[in-house]
Amino acid sequence: MKLFVHPFSSYSWKALIALYEGDVAFDYANLEEPENNAELARLWPLKLFPVLVDRERVIVETTAVIEYLAATQASIAPLIPSDPVAAVDVRMMDRIFDIHVSTPQQRFIYDRLRPEADRDPYGVAEAGKRLDTIYAWLDERMASRTWACGETFSLADCAAAPSLFYADWTHPIPAELTHLKAYRARLLARPSVARCVEDARPFRGYFPLGAPDRD
């Protein structure tokens, strides 16, 4: 298998965490290398990543990549519960982290990358309010559990780790949300996540808001 990723990309981390959790062998196609970018463009015209290639199969969209890995790699299968009701909770939390944490966080990033005349302060302020709301909801949820869906690390945590890592840089989690802050710390201490953090460290200059001197 071959995975097209960038070491600083949050959605790349999400797929990489799953692979590292399962200790699955794969070729790491780093998109810092021009030839990998050219191949990605041939595989997926939108040039979004990660993209997984497994023989003749090309899998796009990060959750689909992990779903495919869970279906084909026994060591990754535990990331999605076999019980269908429990699996719904995991998939729900996966979407919450992608849509309600990562998406508003990226609103700040995309705004900063625009020319100043084209920036959208209202949209950024609304994204901040959305993050404040979901932070409070997540803090209450995490008061009684170790991982996003209980005591077992899952697909939802693969999504949570990069989402909360970058969101806290962009729009800091308030100090009083101690359960959510502790969950973020647990995620960053997980070996699969720590590996992504370290591999991304040389690229922190890419963060347009200025990477904080922590984590």
C-alpha positions in Angstrom: 0.0 0.0 0.0 1.0 3.6 -0.7 -0.3 6.6 1.2 0.1 10.1 -0.3 0.4 12.5 2.7 2.0 15.7 3.9 3.6 15.5 7.4 2.0 18.8 8.5 -1.5 18.0 7.2 -4.2 17.3 9.8 -6.1 14.9 7.6 -2.8 13.1 6.7 -2.2 12.6 10.4 -5.6 11.1 10.8 -4.8 8.3 8.4 -1.3 7.9 9.6 -2.4 7.5 13.2 -4.6 4.6 12.1 -1.7 2.9 10.3 0.6 3.4 13.2 -1.9 2.1 15.6 -2.2 -1.1 13.5 1.6 -1.3 12.8 0.8 -1.7 9.1 3.6 -1.6 6.5 3.1 1.0 3.8 5.0 3.3 1.5 5.0 6.9 2.8 4.6 9.2 -0.3 5.6 12.5 1.1 4.1 15.3 -0.8 7.1 17.5 -0.1 8.6 15.6 -3.1 7.5 16.9 -6.5 7.2 13.4 -8.1 4.7 12.4 -5.4 2.6 15.6 -6.1 2.6 14.8 -9.8 1.4 11.2 -9.1 -1.3 12.5 -6.7 -2.7 14.8 -9.4 -3.0 11.8 -11.8 -4.8 9.7 -9.2 -7.2 12.4 -7.8 -7.8 15.5 -9.9 -8.8 17.5 -6.8 -5.3 16.9 -5.4 -6.6 16.6 -1.8 -4.9 14.2 0.5 -4.4 11.7 2.0 -5.0 9.2 -0.8 -4.4 5.5 -0.4 -3.4 3.2 -3.2 -3.7 -0.5 -2.7 -3.0 -2.4 -5.9 -5.7 -1.3 -8.3 -7.8 0.5 -5.7 -7.5 4.2 -5.1 -9.2 5.4 -1.9 -9.8 9.1 -1.3 -11.3 10.9 1.8 -9.7 10.2 5.1 -12.5 8.5 6.8 -13.0 6.2 3.8 -9.3 5.4 3.9 -9.5 4.3 7.5 -12.8 2.4 6.8 -11.0 0.5 4.0 -8.0 -0.2 6.2 -10.3 -1.5 9.0 -12.0 -3.8 6.5 -8.7 -5.2 5.1 -6.2 -5.1 7.9 -7.0 -7.1 11.0 -4.8 -4.9 13.2 -6.8 -1.8 12.3 -10.3 -3.4 12.6 -10.6 -2.6 16.3 -10.7 1.2 15.5 -14.3 0.6 14.4 -16.3 -1.5 16.8 -17.9 -4.7 15.5 -21.0 -3.9 17.5 -23.1 -1.8 15.0 -24.6 0.5 17.7 -21.2 1.3 19.2 -19.9 1.8 15.6 -22.5 4.5 15.1 -21.1 6.5 18.1 -17.6 6.2 16.8 -18.6 7.4 13.3 -20.7 10.2 14.8 -17.7 11.5 16.8 -15.5 11.1 13.8 -17.7 13.5 11.9 -18.0 15.9 14.8 -14.2 16.3 15.0 -13.9 16.7 11.2 -16.9 19.0 10.7 -17.3 20.9 13.9 -13.7 21.2 15.1 -11.4 20.9 12.0 -13.6 22.9 9.6 -14.0 26.0 11.7 -10.4 25.8 12.7 -9.4 25.8 9.0 -11.6 28.9 8.4 -9.0 30.9 10.4 -6.2 29.4 8.3 -7.8 30.0 4.9 -8.7 33.6 5.9 -5.1 34.4 6.9 -3.8 33.0 3.6 -6.0 35.4 1.6 -4.9 38.9 0.6 -5.8 41.3 3.4 -8.5 43.0 1.3 -10.3 39.7 0.8 -10.4 38.6 4.4 -13.6 37.8 6.2 -13.5 38.9 9.9 -17.2 38.1 10.4 -16.7 34.6 9.1 -13.7 34.1 11.4 -15.6 35.4 14.4 -18.4 33.0 13.7 -15.9 30.1 13.4 -14.6 31.1 16.8 -18.0 31.0 18.3 -18.6 27.6 16.8 -15.4 26.3 18.3 -16.3 27.7 21.7 -19.6 25.9 21.5 -18.2 22.5 20.5 -15.3 22.8 23.0 -17.9 23.2 25.8 -19.9 20.2 24.5 -16.7 18.1 24.2 -15.5 19.0 27.7 -18.8 17.7 29.2 -18.6 14.5 27.2 -14.9 13.9 28.1 -15.6 14.2 31.8 -16.5 10.5 32.1 -14.3 8.8 29.5 -10.7 8.3 28.5 -11.2 8.3 24.7 -13.8 9.9 22.5 -16.2 6.9 22.7 -15.2 5.3 26.0 -12.2 3.3 27.1 -11.0 2.1 23.7 -9.0 4.2 21.2 -11.0 4.4 17.9 -11.5 6.1 14.5 -13.0 9.0 16.5 -9.7 9.6 18.3 -7.7 9.4 15.0 -9.9 12.4 13.9 -9.7 14.1 17.3 -5.9 14.2 17.6 -5.1 16.5 14.7 -8.3 18.5 15.0 -7.7 19.4 18.6 -3.9 19.8 18.1 -4.4 22.6 15.5 -7.6 24.0 16.9 -6.0 24.8 20.2 -3.2 26.6 18.4 -5.7 28.6 16.4 -8.4 29.3 18.9 -7.2 28.1 22.3 -9.3 25.8 24.4 -10.3 27.8 27.6 -8.3 26.8 30.7 -11.5 26.0 32.6 -12.4 23.2 30.1 -10.1 20.8 32.0 -11.6 17.6 30.7 -11.1 18.6 27.1 -7.6 19.8 27.7 -6.7 16.6 29.5 -8.1 14.6 26.6 -5.9 16.6 24.2 -2.9 15.9 26.4 -3.7 12.1 26.4 -4.0 12.2 22.6 -0.6 13.9 22.2 1.0 11.3 24.5 -0.2 8.4 22.5 2.8 7.0 20.5 1.0 7.0 17.2 0.1 10.7 17.6 3.4 11.7 19.1 5.1 10.2 16.0 3.0 12.5 13.8 3.8 15.6 15.9 7.5 14.9 15.7 7.5 14.2 12.0 5.6 17.5 11.4 7.9 19.6 13.6 10.2 20.7 10.8 7.2 22.2 8.9 5.8 24.4 11.7 6.9 27.5 9.7 4.0 26.6 7.3 1.4 27.5 10.0 0.2 30.9 8.9 -0.9 32.1 12.3 2.5 31.4 13.8 3.0 28.1 15.5 3.1 28.5 19.3 6.2 27.6 21.3 4.6 24.5 22.8 3.5 21.0 22.0 
